[in-house]
Amino acid sequence: MRAAAEEKQGLHPRNRHRGRYDFPELVRACPELGRFVRPNPYGDASIDFADPDAVRALNRALLKHCYGIEHWDLPPGYLCPPIPGRADYLHHIADLLGGARGPEVRVLDIGVGANCIYPLLGHREYGWRFLGSDIDPAALAAAGRMLRANPGLAAAIELRLQPSPGQVFQGLLREGERFALSICNPPFHASPEEARAGSRRKLDNLGLGGRPLNFGGRSGELWCAGGEAGFVRRMIAESALIPDRCRWFSTLVSKASNLPGLRQALRQAGARAIRTLDMAQGQKQSRILAWTFQP
């Protein structure tokens, strides 16, 4: 599509993916990407963004060329994230810290996943240290293998299992642990059926409505009881129990209709400040909800 070739509108000014993908440079960095690059109907070099293998190869090339990540891969079936949007979250949330950099900034990633994308980008862009949590041991094992394959990353990024799938912070944090930020990309859907419908909408938006569903994502990545609103409400309730453990709590919110209820839940929980940071990539709109219990 032509929109994929033009400068990406709405991305944060520090996002290095605002311009077109330089496919010749990316293919030089990661030759396997070359077999997926084809002219689109407008004659621009592109890939089939509905092909998970192509998107995985693009991510591998972007991580190597732009961030110096030599080894990155995903087990079959796991969510393959769009890197420009993930980087945008980090740049926006960094603004809450005045763009603070360095290892003294420790960040908690709730639901780090097998892709480990937020810690990778956050460490490379800002030098932050990360604790990544997940309820899926296999996802953590895959992320751990990738970290160990890249010198220096395992020392900056710790992975930890959340033993109770129904909890967010409780049972995860150790005595005395404190963070500058927590980030989260919560499960958006409330059921497998709703998740499949969301995948169909993605294909329709790409003009590929007749294609079989092949977007990646395991159950914990895509859906949970109560969907996005239910998950974030649990996060808010638990964050109120540990108000001094994190300077800023935050999460993505995909559905604008969820915001009024979540803001009300934050006021009832005693949040001292609430911020909504709008994000956009082309026609896709999203936002970050951030809150703190500290002055």
N, C-alpha and C positions, 0 to 999 in steps of 0.2 A: 504494500500500500504506500501511496505517496507520503502519507504522514510519517511513516517510519524513516523516510529518507531526509525529511526536513529537520531543522533544528527543533529539538524537543521543547515544547513550550511548557512553562510552569515549573521547571525544575529549579532547585535552590541555586543561587549564584555560584556557590563553591562546588557544585556537582560537576565532575569532570566529564559526564556523559550528556551534556546539554547539546552537543553538536551531533552530526551524523556519525554513524559507525564507520571507521576507516577500515573497510574490509581487507584491502591489500596488506595493511600493517598487521591486522589481527591474524590473517592467514600466515604471515611470516612468523608471528609469535607462536601460532598453534596450527601447523599445516593440516591437521585433520579437519579443521573448519572448512577448508577449501571445497570439500566434496558436497557441502550443503549450500554453498553460495551460488545463487542464480539471479539473473535479471528478473525483476518484478515487472508487472504490466507496464510500468512507466519507464523501463529501461535502467532503473537503478539497481545496483547490487544489493541483495537482501537474502534472507533465509525464510524458510517456512516456519513461522512462529507457532504453528500448531503441531510441529514435529518435535517431540521431547528430546530426541537425539540431537537435532539441530540446535535447539536452545541450550542443551547441556554443553555442546561444543562451543557455542558462542560465549557462554559463561566462562568456560575454561580459558578461552582466548582473552577475554576481558580481564580476568583475574591475573593472568600471566603478564599481559602487556601493560596494564594500567597499575597493578598493585604488587607485582613481583611474586605472586603466588604460583609456584612452579607445579604443584601437584594438587589437583582438586577433582573430585569425582563424587557420584551419588550411587548408592545401591538402587536397583530397579524399583520403581513404584514410588519413590520419595519425591517430595515437592521440589521442583527446580525453580528457584526464585528469579524474578527480573532484577538484575543488578542496579540499573538506574534508580528504580523506586526504592530499593533497600538503602542505597547510599543517601537518597534524599531524606529519609527518616533520620539518619544519623546526623546529617548536616543541620537539619532543623532543630533537633533536640540538643545539639551542641551549642546552639545559640542561647539556650537557657543557662549555660555555664559560661557564657561570654567567649565561646570558642576555646575553652581550656584544653590544653594538650598535655601529654606526658603520662608516665606510668602511675603517678599519684592519683589519677582519675580512674576509679574502679567502677565498672558497669556490670549490672546483672541483666542477662538476657533470658527471659522466661520463654521456654520453648525453642531452644537453640536449633533443634533439628539436625538431621544428618548433613545438611548443607553448611551449617556453621557460618552463614554468610554475614550476619551482623558483627560478630567478633572479628572476622577476617578484615572486613572493610574498616571497622572502627579502630582496630589496632594499626592498620596501615595508614589511615588518614590522620589519626589524632594521637597515636601512640598509647591509647588507653589499654588498661588491663581488663579482662573479662572473666566473669563466671557465667557459664552457659548451663542452664538446667533443662531437663526434659524428662518425660515419663516413659520414654521408649528406650530400653537398654540397647537395642540394635542401632538406633539412630546415634546414640552417644558413642557406641563402638566405632561406627563408620567415621564420625567426626574426629574421634581420637586418632584413628589411623591416618587421616589426612593431616592433622596437626603434626604428628610425629614425622611425617614425610617432608615437612617444610621446616628447615632449621630455624629455631628461635620461637616458633609459634606456640609450642607446648608450654614454654615458660611464661608466656603472656596470657594464655587462654586456658582456664581450668574448666573441666566438664564435671557435672554432678547430677546424679539421678534424683528426681523427685519421687520418693517411694509411694506417695499417695496421689493417685490421679485426680482425686477430687479437691486437692489443695494446690495453692499457688506458692505462697511464701512459707506457710507453716510446715514444719518438718524438713525444710530445706536448708535454712540458714544456720550457721554455727554461732556459738557465743561470741559476741563482740564484733561480728562482721558488719561493716558499713559500706555503703555505696554512694557515689555521686548521682547515679542514674539507674533506673530500671527501665528496660524496654521490652516490648512484647508485640508480636504479630499473632493475635488470638485466632482460634478457629472461628470462621465466619458463620458456619451453618449449624443448624440444630439437629440435623438428621442426615443419613446417607442419601436419601432421596433429594433433599434440598441441595446437597453438595453436587449431585449429578446434574440437577437443573442449572446450577451455577456454571458447571463446565459447558453445558449446552449453550448458555448465553455467551460464554467466551468464544465458542466456535461461530456462533451467529454474528458476533461483533467483528470477527475476522473474515466474514463472508464465506464460511466453510460449514454451514449448517448441516450439510449432508454427510460430513465426515464422522467416523466413529469417535467416541470419547476416548482420549488418550492423554489428558492432562494428568500429571503426577500428583501424588498426595495421599498419605495414609490417613486413617480415621482421626487420629489425634491432631493431625495438621489441618484438617478440613472441617471437622464438625465435633460438637460436644453437646451435652445436655444443656438446653437453654440458649445455645448458639452464642453469638458474639456478646449480646447484652448480658446473658447469664454469666458468661466467663468473666467479663469486666466487672460486674457487680461483685462477684466473689473476690476478685483482685482488690477492689476498693475496700471491702469489708476486712480483708486480711491486712491490707496496708495500714489501716487505722490501728491495728494491734501492734504495729512496729513502726511508729511514726518517726523515730529517730534513727532508723536503720538506713534510710535512703533520703537524699536531699530532694530529688524529684522522681516520682513514680510516673510512668507513662505507658501508653498503649496506642496502637493503631485502632481507629474506628472506621469501618468501611461504610456503614449505613448512617447517614446524617440523621435519620429518624430516631436513632438510639441516643443521640446526644442529650436531649432535654432530660430524659430519665436518669442518665448517668451523671449529669451535673447535679441533679437533685440528690442522688445518692451520695455524691461527694460532699455536698453541703451538710447533709445529715451526719456524715462520718466525721465532720469537723475539719475538713481541708482548709488551710489558711489561704491558699491561692490556687486557682484553677486556670489553666491555659488551654486554648484550642488553636492548634497550628495547622492551617490549611495546606494541603499538598495537591499538586496536579501534574499529570503527565499526559499531554494531549487532552483527550476527552475524559480520561479517567480521573475522577475526583476522590480524594480521601482526606483524612485529617488525623492529627495526633492529639490525644487528650492527655494532658499532663497535670499533675497536682502535687502539692507539698503540704506537710503538716508543720513545717518549720517557719519561723519568721522570715 
